[in-house]
Amino acid sequence: MRSRTLALAAASGAALLCAVALPATAQPATAPAGRSADASGRSAAGPVGAADLLAKVQTCAQISHGKYRTDPKVEATVPVCGRNGAVYWQADLDVDCDGQATTACNRATDPWFQPDTRFHQSNDKPLSAERVSYVVVPNAGPLWNYSASGIKGGGVVAVVYGSRVEYAVVGDTGPSGVIGEASYATAKALGMDPSPKTGGAESGVTYILFQNSRAEPIESHEEAVTLGQDLAQRFVAAD
């Protein structure tokens, strides 16, 4: 997590008004189908739409001891909320390129680049921000302790932006008082400019973290999507 000026006010407004093709990793908004279970016990229903998820997070039972800033120098306005086996918040999205150095993520493309992530792949290498959809959570501090809420490395996250849902994992940690950051791959899947310098979104991003979940291996997007769709079905179906 780092402070930056997003040069996309006009671009983000236009993006919300224009229809664009969905990347293969993002889930379009669709009405949930009737649920049935496969042999693994997971839901066999279709993907939950963005509107269905957002309808469940319109109110906030705050679990954080105060509110977070979206950047170090702005007012603290973002609470962490809890409901139906998930914790969630609504914030901006700063693009994180930390982890393995790749063509899109390196010291030349990202002035804030760090060659490591808090949580590692199954081969103990850092995650690749270019290839792995991951979310950054604040380090434990006086406002909130993510691990005490059942959030762990590899935990599954539904990231919602406009009509898109991208299933990601908890992959990195940031400053204890700042919130709202996800990987290059997450931003790209949500239709944003994924540049760590100018990309992301200034607002309108919802992060829903499913408690006590874990995609294994952490770098498997297929596993994050499969598990995420099932957890999202349970989340929207709960009272």
N, C-alpha and C positions, 0 to 999 in steps of 0.2 A: 504494500500500500504506500503510495507516495502522492504528494501534492503536485497537480499539474493543471494547466489551463486548457480546457477542451475547446478546440477551434471547430465546433460543429453545431452551433446554435441553429443556423439556417438549415444545415444539412439534416439535422435530426428532425426538424419540423417537416421538411420535405419527405423524409423517409416514412413518417407516419401517415402522410397523405397519399403516397404512391404505392401501388401494388407491385411487389417484387416477387421473384421466384424464390421458394423456400429451399434452403440447402437440405441435403439428404439427412443431416443429423438433427435438424429441428423438427418439432412436431407441430403440424398445423392445428388450428382450432377446430375440433370436431366434437359433436355431442357424444357423451359416454354411452356405450352400449350396455345391454344387460350383462351382469357379471356371471361368469362361470369359472371353474377352477380346472387347471390342467393337473397332470400327475404330480407336479412339484408343489402344488398348493397355491401357485400364483394365478392371478386373474388372467383369463383368456379374452377379456374385453378389449376393445380398441382403445387408442390413446385418449386421455382426458384433455379437453381443450383448455386454452388459456382462460377463457371466460369462466369456466367451471372452477378452476383453481382460484381465480381472483375473487369470485363470489364468496369463497370461504375465508378470505383474509381482509374483509372490509372493516372488521372491528379488531381491536387489539387488547388481549389480556397480557399486559406487560410483565415480562419476567426479568428484564434488565433493571439494574438499580440506577436508573437515569437514562439519558439519551446519548447517542453517538453523533459525531461529526462525519460528514461525507468527505471533507478535506480538513487539514489541520487548522486552517484559519477561518473557517465558517462556523456559524452557530450550530450547536448540537440540537438536532431535531428528530433523530431516528431512534425509536425504541425497538428492542427485540421483543417479539410477542410469542405466545405459545398457545397451541390448540390442537386437539385430535392427533397427538403423537408427532407433532412437528413444531419447529420454531421458525419464525419468519420475520422479515423486515422489508421495507421498501426504500430504495435509495438510488444513487447513481451507479454507473459502472465505469470504473477506471480499468484500463487494460493492463493486465500483468503479463509480462514476458519472461518472468524468472524461470529458472530451471536449466534444462539442457540447451546449449547454444545451437541454434538452427538458422536456416536462411532468413526467416522472419524475425527471430528473437535472438539478439546478440548485442554486444556493447555498441555496435555501430547504429543499429536500428532503435535501441532503447537506452537513453542516458542513465536510467535507473536500474539497468540489468544486473541481476544477481545470479550466479551460476548454480543455484541450489533452490530447493523447495523444502518446506517443513516436513512433508511426507514424501516417501520415495516409492518407486515402482517395485514390482516383485523381484527385479534383479538388483535392487538397492541403488539404482541410478535415480537422480532427480527426475521429476516429471518434465515432460516437454509441453510448454505452454502453447506451442504451435499445433500440437497434435492432440492434446488431452484437454477436454472441457473440465475445468476445475474452478472452484470458488475459493476466495481468500476469506478466512474468518479472523476477527480480532483476537490477539493474544489474550489469555486470561488476565483479568484486572478487576478493579473495583466495580466496574459497570456490569460485567458478566463473565462467567467462566463456561466456555462452550462445552468442555468435557463433562462438567457437572450436569449439563442438560442432555447428556446422551449423544453428543455430537463428537465424531471421531474422524481421523484421517480415513479417506475413502467413503465417508458417509455420503449418501445420495442426496442430491439437491435438484429441485425443479426451479429453473430460472425462467421467469416470464417477462416478456417485453412485447408490447403490442399484442398481436395475435399469435405469437410464437412461444413455444415451450422448448427449452433445451435442458436435457438431463445431464447433470455434471456431478462431480465428486468434490468433497472437501480436500483441497490439495496443498494449501499453503496458509500461513498465518501472517498477520500484519500488526501494526500498532494497536495498543489496547484501547484507544479512544476513537478510532476511525473505522468506518465501515463502508462497503460498497466497491468490491473489486473482484474481477474474474479474469480468466486466462484469455489469451489471444483467440484460441479455438472457440471459446464460449461466445465471445463478441462476434466472431465471424459467423457462427451458426445462427445467431440472433439477427443477422442482417445488418450489423453495425460496421462502421469502419473499425477494423481491428488494430490500427496503428497504436502502439503504446504512447506515441507523442501527441497525436491529434484525435484518436478514436474514442470509442466508448459511447456513453450516453450521460447527459447531465442529470437526468431524473427518469422516473417511470419504470424502474426495474424492480421486480419482486423476487426475492430469494426465499424459497421454502425448503428447509432442511429437515429431512425425515430422521427422527431420533432412533438411535440404536440400529442404524442400517449401515451396511458396508458393501461396496462393490468389490469383488475379488476376481481377478487382480484389479488393483486400483486404476491401472491404465486402460482397462477394457471399457470402451465406450458402449459396446453392445451389452455388457453386463449392467452398466449404469442405466441404460435405457430400459432394459427388461425389468429390472428391479424397480426403477423409478416409476414406470407405468403402473405397476401393481400397487406401489405405495400411494401413488396419486389417486388411484381408484378408491382405495380404502379411506384416504383423507377426505375426499369429496362426499363419500357415502356416509361418513360418521356424522352424528348429530352435533 
